[in-house]
Amino acid sequence: MDMVPFRLQSFWNPKDYIWGYAVATLDEAILLKDACLKKPVLVLGCIFPDQWDTMIRNEVRMTVYSYEMAKRSVRACRSHGL
């Protein structure tokens, strides 16, 4: 735990009542996932289609702004076998 920045140390032992986390950017979500966070992470900001592969590989959740975006994201997930 010494290698983890101080601001992330509070995420190491999350309370049982915390279901998941919400962040603004994909980069923030990746930081949490890299810190071995097992709970779901939702990105509230925009994730562009060229970032979807990274999002899917890191099991990050995203907000969807349109029906067309939902369909495209489902196709992206299916291409990864999900």
C-alpha positions in Angstrom: 0.0 0.0 0.0 3.0 2.3 0.3 3.2 2.7 -3.5 -0.5 4.0 -3.7 -0.9 7.8 -3.7 -2.4 9.0 -0.4 -5.6 10.2 -2.1 -6.3 6.7 -3.3 -5.6 4.9 0.0 -9.1 5.6 1.3 -10.4 3.4 -1.5 -8.5 0.3 -0.3 -10.9 -0.6 2.4 -14.3 0.6 1.2 -17.2 0.2 3.5 -19.7 -2.6 2.7 -22.5 -0.1 2.1 -20.6 1.5 -0.8 -21.8 -0.2 -3.9 -19.6 1.6 -6.4 -17.9 4.8 -7.4 -18.6 7.6 -9.9 -15.8 9.6 -11.5 -15.7 12.4 -14.2 -13.2 10.8 -16.7 -12.0 7.5 -18.0 -8.5 8.3 -16.7 -9.8 8.6 -13.1 -11.6 5.3 -13.5 -8.4 3.6 -14.7 -6.5 5.0 -11.7 -9.1 3.4 -9.4 -9.0 0.1 -11.3 -5.2 0.1 -11.3 -5.3 0.4 -7.5 -7.1 -3.0 -7.4 -10.5 -1.5 -6.7 -13.0 -4.3 -7.2 -16.2 -2.3 -7.0 -17.9 -0.9 -10.1 -16.7 2.5 -11.5 -19.1 4.7 -13.5 -17.7 7.5 -15.7 -20.2 10.4 -15.7 -18.3 12.3 -18.4 -18.1 11.6 -22.0 -16.2 8.5 -23.2 -15.4 8.8 -26.9 -15.8 5.8 -29.2 -12.0 5.5 -29.6 -11.8 5.0 -25.8 -14.4 2.2 -25.6 -11.9 -0.6 -26.0 -9.9 0.7 -23.0 -13.2 1.1 -21.1 -14.3 -2.4 -21.9 -10.9 -4.1 -21.1 -10.9 -2.3 -17.7 -14.6 -3.2 -16.9 -15.5 0.5 -16.5 -19.1 1.5 -16.9 -20.2 4.6 -18.9 -23.2 6.9 -19.2 -25.0 6.7 -22.5 -26.5 9.9 -24.1 -28.5 8.5 -27.0 -30.2 5.3 -28.3 -27.6 5.2 -31.2 -24.7 5.4 -28.7 -26.3 2.6 -26.7 -26.5 0.4 -29.8 -22.9 1.2 -30.8 -21.6 0.5 -27.3 -23.4 -2.9 -27.3 -21.7 -3.8 -30.5 -18.4 -2.8 -29.1 -19.0 -5.0 -26.0 -20.0 -8.0 -28.2 -16.8 -7.6 -30.3 -15.0 -8.3 -27.0 -17.1 -11.3 -26.3 -19.3 -9.8 -23.6 
